[in-house]
Amino acid sequence: MPEGDTVWRTAQRLHAALAGKPITESDLRWPSISTVDLTGRATLEVRSRGKHLLHRVDGGLTLHSHLRMEGQWRLEATATLPARWRRSSDLRALVAAADWAALGLRLGMLDLVPTARESELVGHLGPDVLGPDWDREVAVANVLACPAPVGQALLDQRNLAGLGTLWTAETLFIEQVHPWAVPADLGPDVVGRLVDRAHRLLGRARLDAVQTSTGSRRPGETAYVHARSGRPCRRCGGLVRVAMTGPPTRERTIFYCPACQGGLGPTDDGARQVPLGSQARRPPGASRRSG
């Protein structure tokens, strides 16, 4: 699933292409809003809120979208927009101006609401790690108050908005924190370090299309533990593992190093795991998706 830094960059690209320009064509292929035509309205701005995108247009309307697992917004030159995109079964939204057309493909959510009511869609989110509303103390307090394991608490968008499994795993590894520790047991100093680290990681990542926590941009060298189960830990040489966190039907994958991070997780049976991409034994309930 695209994380906060990817969604932030998407908002920046859409804003640069469309802001201040009248919409010349709109096609919203979502049942609840399929008859709405935004043509003639001007785009005011496009902003991110955690993993959500808010496309505000004049007249007091906001087109809200969420990419979920596989969605994306793609920009194409309006004058040369290939006909195949209009025919594509992946197309959920088309918003075009004179120069650029924004194509919402495989979107997980699409809503049109009065801008004054955006809070009904994003008001439940905690402080946005990359937003103007970022509040470190609130984020730390939210995580500390969460009874779930810390890996799950960092992934909960109600505590702080923008982290997915990539940046959660990397944050926990760098700070050498066990993903299944209870935040209250860790205490405010450790939780504060985790929040600060996540803020720094996403802050750097939003400026670069290559998501790297190691500093390397070379393929296979961009992460310490994420998507590296069955491979040697870059710190200690032990094997990185993957296990699940979260309640049934809402489990998420956590990559971690037991040697560096305090032992096996409670959902990890310790069975041999081979590198992703090979014929691996995956933890029960784990999927190949790890966004």
Secondary structure, 3 states (H helix, E strand, C coil): CCCHHHHHHHHHHHHHHHCCCECCEEEECCHHHCCCCCCCCEEEEEEEECCEEEEEECCCEEEEEECCCCCEEEEEEHHHCCHHHHHCCCEEEEEECCCEEEEEECCCEEEEEEHHHCHHHHCCCCCECCCCCCCHHHHHHHHHHCCCCHHHHHHCCCCCECCCHHHHHHHHHHCCCCCCCCHHHHHHHHHHHHHHHHHHHHHHHCCCCCCCCCCCCCCCCCCCCCCCCCCECCCCCCECEEEEECCCCCCEEEEECCCCCCCCCCCCCCCCCCCCCCCCCCCCCCCCCCC
